[in-house]
């Protein structure tokens, strides 16, 4: 295993967004129509959209067409009528996403946190309805509250600062090499000048899929008991993996459910993978609230398990991201088997994550950690030490942090609690900043826990061709042709390309490219470099806790969590920027 941090003194040139963002590749310029339609999303084409005066010119990004992320206070009186008056100029209105869900998700949501609000077409007195578009709505609001625009009397309540807190709800994608048929037009294999001509095809199977079934002649790495971990370290370390969820695998202690109507279950109380039904329910309710408010294309995730196997049962091709969370959990099992993976499902099995769902998940994790750190009634069993994010997006205007403040604020809350956040750098072979990994370049107060942006290495320690790069990539780990766990109950519709009848005896056949019932696969992407780096740091966290009682995991206080996190990072070579 190869992992290392990039020191501020390692000679990486300073990042120049005014130059490099223009010279670097765009990242995403197209996605399959079916995927965009499935999630109500569009690709922002800077040459074909309006831009408000005084605001940055956008770059390509992917966003959900019917929603904006807006702080709750702006979705109520007296702001909402003003915002709707402005939006009426382009034939739209706002139906707040704060409408109660079945169990009142808003009761568990921080008041200041922006949430998805739904755009609707308004009655235009006999005129044809407009096409609802979040970028058009956002540009209209920005134009009305521009910094140099003469103030209109009716807009006194809504100023430039308010407008800067409203953003698109980005469509985020997982950071694994997919290829065809998983994601047609994947920048990892075409659409990116850096890899056009198919050098990245070396990371794909003969079918064009990034996943290759393999066999592993090894037992699961030994996992000490919870009692042994309590004696040696104070408790088990916990890494939250926000991803597709997991499916059945013996290494992960997850099995098909025996209860009627259920999907999967953790096989033992102290199993390697755990889920948090209350946290998962809160994420669903937050997303469902927007669906109730009129976001008809939203697909709230209702359970923690990686399903369905295919988006098209008629064809039966395995979903492009199916097994992603299982694969990541297996990486952690190989490197730090003492840990617990808290699996939180926010990624659809077709590789898509709604920014609003990610923000809601991070907020719920922060609430869980605050409960663990309650000075009156501490709950170390609820503590989370690290968050692994193998997903991301390209912001339309990265020079202005306000445009990504919703996600950054949610991550900063966790960092302030002493939780390390590790994020994949993306697979687009560009230097353009990819969020949330690029938050690694954002200044943090001295002595506080950082975000770590992780690029992918090849097995020979060279930087992988597909990996994004740049000064905001602060660590590197092996992410190409990694072998890890894959669900044991997945067999897609593809067939072996050759079969020879037995005469006598059973037939012989070529490799079935999507039969993963052996339980393991080889896969590539910064998706897998990030959890490898996270597990490497977790191992240092355990070494520190075992060698120094002051770094025991049993103390869940924020100061103690930050101290041991920083100690582990420094032990691995991290240096404050």
N, C-alpha and C positions, 0 to 999 in steps of 0.2 A: 504494500500500500504506500502510495506517495502523496504526501500532503505538505504544504508549506504556506506561510504567510508572506505577503509582499511588504517589506519594510519601507517606510517613507524615504529611507536612504538608499534604496536599491537601484536608483537611477531611472525609474519610470518618469517620462516627461510629464510636466504638469498638464492637467486637462484644460483644453481651450474650447468650451462649447460653441463659441461664436465661429470657430474655424472647423473643429472636428465634426460637429453635428451636420455641417453642410457637406463636408468631404466624405464622411462615412456613409455606408449604405443605409437605405431607409428602414431596413428591418422587415416590416410587413407592408406589402402593397396590395395583396390580394389574399382571399381565402375562398374556399368552395362556397358556392351559392347556397347549397343545401345546409351547410353549417351555419351560415349567417341567418338564413331564414328560420332555422330551428330555434335560434335564440334571439330573434328580433334585433339583429346587429347590422352595422354598416362599417365599411372601411372609409376613413376620412381621407379624401383626396384634396390636398391643399390647393390644387389648381382649379378646383371646381366649387369651392365653398367661400362664403363671405367671411371677412375678418373685421372685427370692430376696431375703430381708430384707437390708438393708444395701447392696444393689446398685442402680444407677440403673434407673428405669423405662424400658423400651425405646421407641424410635420405629420406624416401619416401615422394614424393610430386606428384602433378598432374600438367601437363604442356601441352601447345599446341605444337604439333609436328612440325609445319611448320613455326613458328615465333620465333624471338628473339627480346627483347627490347634493342635498340641500340641508343645512342645519334645521332642526325642528322649529327654532324660534322664527325662522323666515317662512315657515309653512303655516303660521297662525296669524291672527289679528295682532297688530295692524298692518303687518307686512304683506300677507297673502293677497289682499285686494289690490295693492300697488303692483305686485309682481304680475298678477293676472291681467291688470290693465295694460302693462307693457307687452305681455305675451299676446294679448288680443290683437296687437298690430300685425302679427303674422299668423293669425287664425288659430292660436293655441291657448290652452289654459292648463292650470296645474291642479291635479287631484292628489293631495298629499299622501305619501306612503305611510304616514303615521296612523292610518285607520287601524283599529284594533284587529288583531288576528284572533283565532279561536280561543287562545289562552292569554291574550294580552302580552305579546312579545315586548311592547314598548315599556312595560313595567321593569324589564331587566336591561334596558338600553340607556347608556349615559346620555343625559339631556343635551349636552353640547355636540354630540357626535352627529355628523351629517348622515342622513338616511335617504334611501331611494324615494323620490317623488315622481309620480306618473304624469306624463304629458298627454293631453287629449285634444282633439279637434273641436272647436266651438262652433256653435250655430252662426253662420255668416249671412243670415237673412236671404236665403235662396241661392247664394253662391255655392259653387262646389266646395266641399271640405278640402282643407290643405293636407299635404302629406306631413304627418307628425315627424319631426326630426329634432333630436336633442341638440345637435350643433347649431342649427338655425335658432332654436330657442335660447341657447346659451349666448350666442353672438348678439341677439337682440337685447338681452338683459345687460350685457357688457356695454353695448353701445349707448344704452340709456343711462348708464352710471359711469361713463368714461371719466377719467381723471381731469380731462381738459374740457369736458362738455359743459355748457351753461346749464345750471340746475333748473329743471322744470319744477314749478311749485308742487305738483302732485307727487314728485319723486323725492321730496325732502327726507322721507323715511328710509329710502333705499339708496345707498351711496356706493362708492367704488369698493370700500372694504367689504360691504355685504356681497357685492357681485363676485369678489375674489374668493369667497367661501363656497361658491356654487361651481360644481365641476361635472364633467361627463361621468357616466358609470362605464368604465372601461371593460371590455371583454378581454380577459386574461387567458393565456394558453400555457399548458404545461411545457416544461423545458427538456423533454426527451426527444431523441431523433425518431421521427415517425415514418416519413416517406409514404409512398403509395402502397396500398390503398387507404392508409389511415387518414392522411390529410393531404389531398391533392393540392399541389402548389406549395408544399412545405418549403419555406425558405432554406431549410437544411439541405435540400437537394436541387431545387431550382428556384429562380426568382431572386437569387442573391449573386451579384457579380463575383463575390469572393469564392464561390463554389460552383459557379456555372461551368459546365464542362465535365461535371460528375465526379470530381475527386471525393466528395462526401459519400458517393455510392459505396465506398469501401466500408462504411459503417452500416450498410443495409444488407438484408438477406436477398436471395435471388428473387424473391417475390416483391421486393421493394419495401418490406416492413422492417422496422428497426429491431423487432423482437425475434430472437432465434431460439427454438427449444434446445436445451442441452441437458446432459445428465451430470449429477454431482455424486461422487463416491465418498461421501462424508456424512457423519452424523451432525445434528445441530450442536453448535458450540455449548459447552457446559454452562449452565446458568445457576449461580448460587441461590440459596433460599433467601426469602425476605428477611428472615432472622439473621442469617450470616451477613447480609448487606447492612442491616441495622447496626450490628456490632462493629463492622469494619468501617462503614462510611457514614452512619447515622440514619440512612434509608436508601432505597433505590433512587438513582437519578431518573428523571422523566423528560423525555423529548416528545413534544407535540408535533405530529406530522399532519399538516393541513393539506389534504390531497384527495384522491378518489375513494378513500376508505380501503378496506382489505377484504379478501375472500379466504376460503379455507386453505390452511397449510399447517402441517404439524409443527414446523419450526416457530410459528407465530402463536400457537395455542388457540387457533380459530378453527371451528368445525361447522358443518351445516347444522342448522337449528333443528331440534327435535320437537319444539312446540309448534302446533298448527299455525300457519300464517306467518311465521317468522322466517328470516333468511339465514342468518348465521348467528353464532354465539361464541363467546369466549369460553374455552373448554374448562379452565380452572380459575378459581378466584384470583390467584396471583399470576395469571398468564402474561406472556411477554407483551401481547397487544391488549390494550384496554380501550373501551369507549366510554363516553360520558353522555348518557341519554338526555340529561337536563340541558347540557350545553348544546347538543345537537338539536334538540327541540327548539331552543331559543333561536338558533340560526334559521331553522325552517320557518318559524313564526314571523321573523323579521322579513324574510323573503316573501312569504305568503301574504303579508300585509300589502305589499306592492301589487301582487297579483289581484287581490281583492279590490284594490283601488283602480284597476283598469289596465295593468301591464299584462296584456293577454298572452304575450310571448314568453313571459317568465316561467321558468321551470324550477320551482323550489325543490330542494333536496330534502326528502322526508325521512331518511334513515342513514345510519353510518356505514352501510356496506356497499361495496363496489358492484353496482348493477345498473343496467342490464348488460349482458354479454355483447349484444349487438343492437345498433340503432335501427337496423333493417332486418327483421326476422325473415323476410322473404329471401334475402340474399345470404344472410348469416355471417357476414364478415365481422371478425372480432373488433369491438370498439377500439378506436385509436389509442385511448389512454387506459384501457382495461388492464388491470394488473399493476398499474403505476405505483399505487400506494403499497401493495403487497411487496413489490420489488424493493422499494425504499425501506420498508420495515425489515426486510431480510438483510439489507446492508448493515443496518444498525445491529441486528442480531449477530452478525458475523464479527463485528468490531467491538461491541460493548454489550455482551449478553446479560450483564447485570442490570441493564436499564429496563425501563418500561416505555413502550411506545404508546402514547395517547393518540389514537387515530381519530381525526376529525375530518369528516367528509364535506368538502366544499367544491370539489372538481367533478364535473360530469364525466361519464365514461367516454365521451367524444372529445375530451381534452380541454373543455371550456370551464372557466371560472368567472362568475360575476364579481366585479369589484366590490359591490355592496355586500355580497355574502362573505368575502374575505375579510372586509372590515368588521362585519358583525362577529365573525369567528374570533378575530383578534381581541375585540372588546370583551367577548365572553371569557376568553382565556385570562384577560387582565382581571376581570371580576373574580375568577376562580383563584388566581394568585393572591389577590388582595384578601380573600377569605382565608387562604392559607397563612397569610402574614398578619392577621388580626392580632394586635398585641394583647387584647383581652381574652381571646380564645383561639390561639394559633392552631392551624390544621396542617401540619407538615405533609400529611397524606394527600393533600390537594395541590401541593407545590408542583410547578413546572419549571425546569431548569433551562430548557432550550426550545426554540421553535424552528422547524425546518420547512422552508417554502421552495418548492420546485416548480415555480410558475412565474409569470410576469407579463409586462406590457411595455410598450414605448409610449411615453407621454407626448402629447401633441406640442407642448411648449415647455421643455425641461428647465430653461433658465429661470422660470418663475416658480418657486417652490409652492406658492399658493395653489397652483393647479393640481398638485398631488398632495395637498395638505391633509385630506381626509385619511388616506392610507398612512401617511407619515406620522400623523398624530396617534393613530392606533398602535403603530409599532413603537413610537417613543414611549407610550404608556408602559409597555412591557419592558423596554430597556430600563426605564426608571425604577422598575421593581426588581431589577437584577437578572432579568431573563435575556439570554443571548438569542438573537435572531439571525439565522443563516439563510441566505437566499441564492438561488441559482442565477448565473449571469446570462443565460440564454444561449441559443444555438443558431444565431443569424450571421456569425462571422463578421461582425461590425463592432465599431467602438462607440456607437451611439448608446447612450445610457438606457439601461433596461431596468425597470422598477419592479419589485422593491430592492433588488440587489444594489442598484446605484445609490440608494440611501447610505451605503457604506462611505461615500464621499462627503456626505453632509456633516458639518461640524457638530461635535458633541461636547458637552462640558467635560473638562478634565476629570479623570477618575471615574467615568461612567462607562457602562457596558455598551459596546458598539453593535451595529449591523455589520455582517460579514458577507460580502459579495464573492461568490465562488465560481471560478472558471474550471474547465475540464482539461485534464491531462490524458495523453495516450499512455498505454502500459509502459512505454519506454521513457516516460517522463517528459516528452516533448508536449507542447501545448496543442490540443486537438484542433484540427482544421476548422471544425464547426463552431468552436467556442467563441463567444463574444470576448472582447479584450478591452483594455484601457486602464487608466489609473484608478478608476472606481472599482475594478476587480481587485479585491484586497487579499485573496487567498486562492490557492489552486489545489485540486485533488484529482485523483484518477476518476475519470468519468466515461472513458471509451472502452467498449467491449467488457463491461463489468458483468459478472455472473452473480445472480441472486435468486431469491425465491419468487415463484410465480404461482398463481392459483392452480390448485390441482384439479379443478372441475371445469376447465376451459378447453373446448375443442371446437374450433370454428369450421366453416363450410369448405375451406380449401382442402384439396386432396393431394396426396403425394404425386409428383409429376411422372412417376414410372412405377409399374407393378409387374412382377414376373410371376406367373402361376407356378405353384409348386408341383413337381412331378418326379417322385412323390413328395409328400410333406406339405407344410403350410407355404403360402406364397411369400415372396420377398418384395420389398418396396422401398422407394426412396424416402427421404425425410418428409414427414407431414409438417408443413411450415407453420401451421397454427394449432397443432395438437400439443397442449402444454400440460397434459396430465402427468408427466414426469415430475412436475413441480419446480422446474428451474428454467431460467432463460438467460441469454446474453443480450445486453441492451446498452445503448450509448446515449449520452446527453449530460449537460450540466445538471439536469435533474438528479443525477446520481452522484455527481461530485459534491453537491451541497450536503446531503446527509452523511457522506463519508467524512467530510471535514468536520461536521457537527459531532459525529461519533468519536472522532479522533480527539476533539476537545473534551468530550464527556469522559473519555478515558483519563485525561489529565486531571479532570475534576475529581475523579475517584482517587487517583494517586495522591492528590493534595489532601483530600479528606482523610485518607488512611494514615498519612504521615503527620498531620497537624490537626489536633482537636479543634483549633480555632476555625478550621475550614470545614467542619462537619456539616453534612447535609441535613442533620437534624435540626439546625437552627434556620428557621424560615424567614427571619426578619429581613427587610429589604437591604439593610447595610451588609448583613452577613452573606446574602445571596450575591450581591455585587462584588464583595471582596473575594469570594471563592471563584466567581466567574472570571474576574480579572486575573487572579492568580493562575488559573488554568490556561488562560489565553497567553499570558506572558511566558508560562512554562513551555508553550508550544512555539514561541518565537514572535508572537504578536507584539507590535509596538504602537503606542498611541500616536495618532496623526495630529 
